[in-house]
Amino acid sequence: MTYDFIIVGAGIVGLSTAHKLSLAYPDIDILVLEKEDRVAAHQTGNNSGVIHSGIYYDPNSYRAKNCVEGRHQLVDFCEKHGVDYEICGKVIVATKEEDLSRLDRIFETGQINGIEGIKKIGPEELAEIEPYANGIKAIHVPCSGIVDYVGVCKQLRTLIEQKGNTVACGQEVTNIQNNGTDLSVVTQSDTFGGRYLINCAGLYSDHVAESAGIQPDLQIVPFRGEYYELKPEAEHFVNGLIYPMPNPAFPFLGVHFTKMVRGAVECGPNAVFAFKREGYDKLSFDLNETIETLNFPGFWKLAKQHWQMGLDEWYRSFSKKAFVEGLQDLIPAIQPHHLKPSPSGVRAMALSPQGEIIDDFQFKATSSEIHVLNAPSPAATAGLAIGDEIVKRAQDTFAL
């Protein structure tokens, strides 16, 4: 059988793309290939489950546009299909005077991006929303929330398969051959024929592109985000989402508190270089992947620029005391005995050879392929809107 579309990767971006293609073209045959035995096995299923508002992102960027649109679609999807979610709101907290100018800039960006209901608040209003939070000023973002992203992906899979399409797990792509007319996608056990390919492989998007003969202008470098979780007796410290002022020089939002749909409260993450692209443990190591990163000039240029921050993150990785001190900036009442370890996630950071962090979505297309080379946070929130974006690109690129 020759499929009309073969999609590599069954995270939220790949599944959203398959779903939106099936809606736009009900008669086509779609195959989604996933190397794991389940959908949403990596970035989608190992993040903190936040529905982001879109307040942080540069106006007119793909991130800003797709996050706002994707958030509305995500909430509607959850309502329609009974996926667990809650719009619990978020506060972005300034704890010292030097944070205030950044807080003002974030608020202005949020206004430009059309984030509904945002408001600057003082300590009194902050105490009404989050009684244990410490701050001199904050932004209240009432439209932020939490969601079960794995549940979203399971439902997407059901919808895709109900239309007669296929999600095949346990199929790791090893090679892609394109003769200009047809594609052959080779996995460890099978070969599949197709007309068009869409690469949504996340942490391995650059590898999949290279297997198709594409030379991406970036490389994925993995960063592990490590979390703690509040013990039940300390969960009352947090009502919703509590975030610090983000560091403008780094694409991570800092350690924060996240209420989760399963009822617990997550604390973190830090951000440390991972010696394996799917390295969820401190001792995870892959020699070939580590050599690949160390041979990439962009990694060393980034390290030279941010080495001090990197050392701080590594110290916090191995020192619970240091991790707690970061949390106490936001909630002074937090103590080490309130925390227990929680599973980690790994983020695919795309770097240019010049060491620049590529902080927006990036695509590369040929006459029959689209490679999603970078889908940074808030890709989970924006997933359904990114699916629309990829369908539009397919229509334009493939002349559908």
Beta strands, then each sheet from edge to edge (+ up, - down):
strand 1: 2-8
strand 2: 30-34
strand 3: 50-51
strand 4: 85-86
strand 5: 90-94
strand 6: 119-121
strand 7: 137-141
strand 8: 145-147
strand 9: 166-169
strand 10: 173-178
strand 11: 183-187
strand 12: 191-199
strand 13: 219-230
strand 14: 241-244
strand 15: 256-259
strand 16: 265-268
strand 17: 272-273
strand 18: 339-351
strand 19: 362-365
strand 20: 369-374
sheet 1: 9+ 2+ 1+ 12+ 11- 10+
sheet 2: 9+ 2+ 1+ 12+ 20+ 19-
sheet 3: 3+ 8- 4+
sheet 4: 6+ 7- 5+ 14+ 15- 16+ 13- 17+
sheet 5: 6+ 7- 5+ 14+ 15- 16+ 13- 18+
end
